[in-house]
Amino acid sequence: MSSIASTSARPSEDERTPDTDTLFLHGKHHADCGDPDLALVFFDQTIAARPDFAVGRNARGVVLARTGRTLEALADFEAAVSVKPNFADAWCNRGIVLWRLKQLEEAVTSYDMALQLCPAHSQALLSRGLVLLHLRRPEPALESFVRLLAAEPDHADAWVAHSAALKLLNRKKDSIESLRRALAAQPHHPRALTALCTSLLENGDAGQALQHLDRALALAPGSEALLTNRVIALQVLGRFREADKAYQDALEVLPDSPDLWFAYARFLMEDVKRPNEASAAFARVAVLRPDQPDIAGFVLHTKMQACDWTHLDAHITAVTEAIAAGHRAATPFVCLSLTQSAALHMRCALTALEGQYPNAFQAPWRPGRHERGPENGNRIRLAYVSADFRNHPTTHLLTELIESHDRARFEVIGVSIAPDDESAAGRRIRGAFDRYIDVGSLDDAETCDRLRSVGADIAIDLMGHTRLSRFALFMQRPAPIQVQYIGHPVFGARCMDYIIADRVVVPPEHETLLSDNIICLPDTMQVNDRRRPISAHTPTRLEAGLPEQGLVFCCFNASFKLTPTFFDIWMRLLRVVGGSVLWLLEDSPVISRNLRAEASARGVSPDRLVFAPRVQLPEHLARHRLADLFLDTLPVNACTTASDALWVGVPVVTCLGESFTARVCASLLNAIRLPELITRSLAEYEAVCLHLARSPQHLTELRRRLMQQRDTTPLFDSNRYRRHIESAYAMMWEQHENGQPPKSFSVPILA
């Protein structure tokens, strides 16, 4: 907000008397010297001697405004312009206090009066533009700043405001240039430096942002915004060790900042996989800001990541009861791992949407044809939107589909909302699109405009509830049809027209729980890539850390999917099947330590748990050949990890759950025609696993069948899958072209 104008206006000849002039000058002197109380004494005497003294009224109003007596100040400014209607300073000051009183439209009118009287009045031009920015009217605001800068090209505050207006108009590069002009005029301008750092980060230029952040922090070492942005820049650059140190340094300066603690906790949980420390950091947030949304769920999720199962049932009960009561106790993604209840997942999603995106419940679909350029012909433009076109499970599943889409019927666009990597998987999928658009530096409005400009017919969100999702983008309707696919779906969001599923993950009885339009593919909703490379080198058991003899159970699911219930079953299997081991994924020493302690508590030697370090996908797939049986989990199934195992020939035993994420593995096994590996209870799950472990011939025959059926059944029939999902896209587009609103349908089996 603009500061109040000075008291420098002098009385005109017709206002001056010896007494008023002397009293006024004494008041002005004390005001300039920072003694408002004594200044008011003299200004009161001035006005008592001459009630119609406009300059005195204005001067007293300035002092009153500076001391927070806003309504009294407004009365003085109104008296001043009433006595002297051509008093531009008083009109400007009246606008400033009206702004403070949130009477914004009246403030603009007051600034306009000042500018009619004095078109180059710099304070009025700046203040008028700032109020218009506050009213989200960037074009007239920009006009004010342009007029001011034409007269005063080195006005740093005006350049900062000019930048803010350009940013609202989605002119990000011009906005950054304005901030550079501000710093050229005033190199140490704190707001210009802070805004430039933020803008560079948003524009994907973390390296430059970091340089300016170091300059800015030298001037304002305690700035929370600057300290936070510096850490974010280091994270974006992948300099995690430095980011960790920067977080710790920042928290020494601002130990009670819940925002910093929350960001640090997410960093510990997601980037450097230190779940114990993340849990403690989230707990600190809960103390500093008890009403922080989702905080109880985050504390619980990090404990589950660490496989710290102390009082786990009580913690889960507390969080799920809070979700059922309509509280934002956990994110929808975290909720998936707490319960199998599809109804509770829906409740959690709706609560999150209500809290974060109230417009998500509006029905934005409108009938009518979508205008497409002649260069597209009759092809449907598919825009796949993701942060994961890199070395990521989504890419590992999706790439062959992108490569093989029928280009006579579809144009395929990749829309990346996060930085790329240099992995082979990332290069392959990026090269598979007809067009690849990087919108990571654009905000939601700019990204929406970009998708509209390329004429996207169907926008396909691959993120759902996963990290880095840009759900708010889809609320702006970048495409006539919007679909959720692969990523954990955001149920209940009416801005999404369809969710791609199948009859296993969403059986008919579950549709009554959902308000969404479900597209059921005939085999399975999960895409697969037959061209995923597998290393030719299979490690020896010794190289993989496995014993030379004995059956190898494995589960390469993420640690938060492991639960005491299934771990109990697994330990009973190890006790009964002599010489067997359990092979798990190693993400953190804390996880290994906790799980070995849990094994010991169940009477199993800790060395019968073997942990596999993360390696590149070709090597990871190759080492699967050493495993005998993959053990699935609830309430969140194996997804990509199950596809990996089945592709290499490792049988997977699952237990059919209630919710979408508790049924994915059953969908995969159904599509590869191995229904006998889908169990319906924990007792049956344990019995099937034990039977296979005790029947080497049966297990060998099952593996032989699996490898044979891998090439003859729908799960890995990429061409069959492509034709079915293309049929789904064509059917939804035909509905749209006919002016029909979205509605659920099943895709027929194609010959």
FENWO-V190018 format. One record per residue. N is the residue number from 1. RES is the residue in one letter. BURIAL is + if it has 24 or more other C-alpha atoms within 12 Angstrom, else -. Layout:
N	RES	BURIAL
N	RES	BURIAL
This chain:
1	M	+
2	S	+
3	S	-
4	I	+
5	A	+
6	S	+
7	T	+
8	S	-
9	A	-
10	R	+
11	P	+
12	S	-
13	E	-
14	D	-
15	E	+
16	R	-
17	T	-
18	P	-
19	D	-
20	T	+
21	D	+
22	T	-
23	L	+
24	F	+
25	L	+
26	H	+
27	G	+
28	K	+
29	H	+
30	H	+
31	A	+
32	D	-
33	C	-
34	G	-
35	D	-
36	P	+
37	D	-
38	L	-
39	A	+
40	L	+
41	V	+
42	F	+
43	F	+
44	D	+
45	Q	+
46	T	+
47	I	+
48	A	-
49	A	-
50	R	+
51	P	-
52	D	+
53	F	+
54	A	+
55	V	+
56	G	+
57	R	+
58	N	+
59	A	+
60	R	+
61	G	+
62	V	+
63	V	+
64	L	+
65	A	+
66	R	+
67	T	-
68	G	-
69	R	-
70	T	+
71	L	-
72	E	+
73	A	+
74	L	+
75	A	+
76	D	+
77	F	+
78	E	+
79	A	+
80	A	+
81	V	+
82	S	-
83	V	-
84	K	+
85	P	-
86	N	-
87	F	+
88	A	+
89	D	+
90	A	+
91	W	+
92	C	+
93	N	+
94	R	+
95	G	+
96	I	+
97	V	+
98	L	+
99	W	+
100	R	+
101	L	-
102	K	-
103	Q	-
104	L	+
105	E	-
106	E	+
107	A	+
108	V	+
109	T	+
110	S	+
111	Y	+
112	D	+
113	M	+
114	A	+
115	L	+
116	Q	-
117	L	-
118	C	-
119	P	-
120	A	+
121	H	+
122	S	+
123	Q	+
124	A	+
125	L	+
126	L	+
127	S	+
128	R	+
129	G	+
130	L	+
131	V	+
132	L	+
133	L	+
134	H	+
135	L	-
136	R	-
137	R	+
138	P	+
139	E	+
140	P	+
141	A	+
142	L	+
143	E	+
144	S	+
145	F	+
146	V	+
147	R	+
148	L	+
149	L	+
150	A	-
151	A	-
152	E	-
153	P	-
154	D	-
155	H	+
156	A	+
157	D	+
158	A	+
159	W	+
160	V	+
161	A	+
162	H	+
163	S	+
164	A	+
165	A	+
166	L	+
167	K	+
168	L	+
169	L	+
170	N	+
171	R	+
172	K	+
173	K	+
174	D	+
175	S	+
176	I	+
177	E	+
178	S	+
179	L	+
180	R	+
181	R	+
182	A	+
183	L	+
184	A	-
185	A	-
186	Q	-
187	P	-
188	H	+
189	H	+
190	P	+
191	R	+
192	A	+
193	L	+
194	T	+
195	A	+
196	L	+
197	C	+
198	T	+
199	S	+
200	L	+
201	L	+
202	E	+
203	N	+
204	G	+
205	D	+
206	A	+
207	G	+
208	Q	+
209	A	+
210	L	+
211	Q	+
212	H	+
213	L	+
214	D	+
215	R	+
216	A	+
217	L	+
218	A	-
219	L	-
220	A	-
221	P	-
222	G	-
223	S	+
224	E	+
225	A	+
226	L	+
227	L	+
228	T	+
229	N	+
230	R	+
231	V	+
232	I	+
233	A	+
234	L	+
235	Q	+
236	V	+
237	L	+
238	G	-
239	R	-
240	F	-
241	R	-
242	E	-
243	A	+
244	D	+
245	K	-
246	A	+
247	Y	+
248	Q	+
249	D	-
250	A	+
251	L	+
252	E	-
253	V	-
254	L	-
255	P	-
256	D	-
257	S	+
258	P	+
259	D	+
260	L	+
261	W	+
262	F	+
263	A	+
264	Y	+
265	A	+
266	R	+
267	F	+
268	L	+
269	M	+
270	E	+
271	D	+
272	V	+
273	K	+
274	R	+
275	P	+
276	N	+
277	E	+
278	A	+
279	S	+
280	A	+
281	A	+
282	F	+
283	A	+
284	R	+
285	V	+
286	A	+
287	V	-
288	L	-
289	R	-
290	P	-
291	D	-
292	Q	+
293	P	+
294	D	+
295	I	+
296	A	+
297	G	+
298	F	+
299	V	+
300	L	+
301	H	+
302	T	+
303	K	+
304	M	+
305	Q	+
306	A	+
307	C	+
308	D	+
309	W	+
310	T	-
311	H	-
312	L	+
313	D	-
314	A	-
315	H	+
316	I	+
317	T	-
318	A	-
319	V	+
320	T	+
321	E	+
322	A	+
323	I	+
324	A	+
325	A	-
326	G	+
327	H	+
328	R	+
329	A	+
330	A	+
331	T	+
332	P	+
333	F	+
334	V	+
335	C	+
336	L	+
337	S	+
338	L	+
339	T	+
340	Q	+
341	S	+
342	A	+
343	A	+
344	L	+
345	H	+
346	M	+
347	R	+
348	C	+
349	A	+
350	L	+
351	T	+
352	A	+
353	L	+
354	E	-
355	G	-
356	Q	-
357	Y	+
358	P	-
359	N	+
360	A	+
361	F	+
362	Q	-
363	A	-
364	P	+
365	W	+
366	R	-
367	P	-
368	G	-
369	R	-
370	H	+
371	E	-
372	R	-
373	G	-
374	P	-
375	E	-
376	N	-
377	G	-
378	N	-
379	R	+
380	I	+
381	R	+
382	L	+
383	A	+
384	Y	+
385	V	+
386	S	+
387	A	+
388	D	+
389	F	+
390	R	+
391	N	+
392	H	+
393	P	+
394	T	+
395	T	+
396	H	+
397	L	+
398	L	+
399	T	+
400	E	+
401	L	+
402	I	+
403	E	+
404	S	+
405	H	+
406	D	+
407	R	-
408	A	-
409	R	-
410	F	+
411	E	+
412	V	+
413	I	+
414	G	+
415	V	+
416	S	+
417	I	+
418	A	+
419	P	+
420	D	+
421	D	-
422	E	-
423	S	-
424	A	-
425	A	+
426	G	+
427	R	-
428	R	+
429	I	+
430	R	+
431	G	-
432	A	+
433	F	+
434	D	+
435	R	-
436	Y	+
437	I	+
438	D	+
439	V	+
440	G	+
441	S	+
442	L	+
443	D	+
444	D	+
445	A	+
446	E	+
447	T	+
448	C	+
449	D	-
450	R	+
451	L	+
452	R	+
453	S	-
454	V	+
455	G	+
456	A	+
457	D	+
458	I	+
459	A	+
460	I	+
461	D	+
462	L	+
463	M	+
464	G	+
465	H	+
466	T	+
467	R	+
468	L	-
469	S	+
470	R	+
471	F	+
472	A	+
473	L	+
474	F	+
475	M	+
476	Q	+
477	R	+
478	P	+
479	A	+
480	P	+
481	I	+
482	Q	+
483	V	+
484	Q	+
485	Y	+
486	I	+
487	G	+
488	H	+
489	P	+
490	V	+
491	F	+
492	G	+
493	A	+
494	R	+
495	C	+
496	M	+
497	D	+
498	Y	+
499	I	+
500	I	+
501	A	+
502	D	+
503	R	+
504	V	+
505	V	+
506	V	+
507	P	+
508	P	-
509	E	-
510	H	-
511	E	+
512	T	-
513	L	+
514	L	+
515	S	+
516	D	+
517	N	+
518	I	+
519	I	+
520	C	+
521	L	+
522	P	+
523	D	+
524	T	+
525	M	+
526	Q	+
527	V	+
528	N	+
529	D	+
530	R	+
531	R	-
532	R	+
533	P	+
534	I	+
535	S	-
536	A	-
537	H	-
538	T	-
539	P	-
540	T	-
541	R	-
542	L	-
543	E	-
544	A	+
545	G	+
546	L	+
547	P	-
548	E	-
549	Q	-
550	G	-
551	L	+
552	V	+
553	F	+
554	C	+
555	C	+
556	F	+
557	N	+
558	A	+
559	S	+
560	F	+
561	K	+
562	L	+
563	T	+
564	P	+
565	T	-
566	F	+
567	F	+
568	D	+
569	I	+
570	W	+
571	M	+
572	R	+
573	L	+
574	L	+
575	R	-
576	V	-
577	V	+
578	G	-
579	G	+
580	S	+
581	V	+
582	L	+
583	W	+
584	L	+
585	L	+
586	E	+
587	D	+
588	S	+
589	P	-
590	V	+
591	I	+
592	S	+
593	R	-
594	N	+
595	L	+
596	R	+
597	A	-
598	E	+
599	A	+
600	S	-
601	A	-
602	R	-
603	G	-
604	V	+
605	S	-
606	P	+
607	D	+
608	R	+
609	L	+
610	V	+
611	F	+
612	A	+
613	P	-
614	R	-
615	V	-
616	Q	-
617	L	+
618	P	+
619	E	+
620	H	+
621	L	+
622	A	+
623	R	+
624	H	+
625	R	+
626	L	+
627	A	+
628	D	+
629	L	+
630	F	+
631	L	+
632	D	+
633	T	+
634	L	+
635	P	+
636	V	+
637	N	+
638	A	+
639	C	+
640	T	+
641	T	+
642	A	+
643	S	+
644	D	+
645	A	+
646	L	+
647	W	+
648	V	+
649	G	+
650	V	+
651	P	+
652	V	+
653	V	+
654	T	+
655	C	+
656	L	+
657	G	+
658	E	+
659	S	+
660	F	+
661	T	+
662	A	+
663	R	+
664	V	+
665	C	+
666	A	+
667	S	+
668	L	+
669	L	+
670	N	+
671	A	+
672	I	+
673	R	+
674	L	+
675	P	+
676	E	+
677	L	+
678	I	+
679	T	+
680	R	-
681	S	-
682	L	+
683	A	-
684	E	-
685	Y	+
686	E	+
687	A	+
688	V	+
689	C	+
690	L	+
691	H	-
692	L	+
693	A	+
694	R	+
695	S	-
696	P	-
697	Q	-
698	H	-
699	L	+
700	T	-
701	E	-
702	L	+
703	R	+
704	R	-
705	R	-
706	L	+
707	M	+
708	Q	-
709	Q	+
710	R	+
711	D	+
712	T	-
713	T	+
714	P	+
715	L	+
716	F	+
717	D	+
718	S	+
719	N	+
720	R	+
721	Y	+
722	R	+
723	R	+
724	H	+
725	I	+
726	E	+
727	S	+
728	A	+
729	Y	+
730	A	+
731	M	+
732	M	+
733	W	+
734	E	+
735	Q	+
736	H	+
737	E	-
738	N	-
739	G	-
740	Q	-
741	P	+
742	P	+
743	K	+
744	S	+
745	F	+
746	S	+
747	V	+
748	P	-
749	I	-
750	L	-
751	A	-
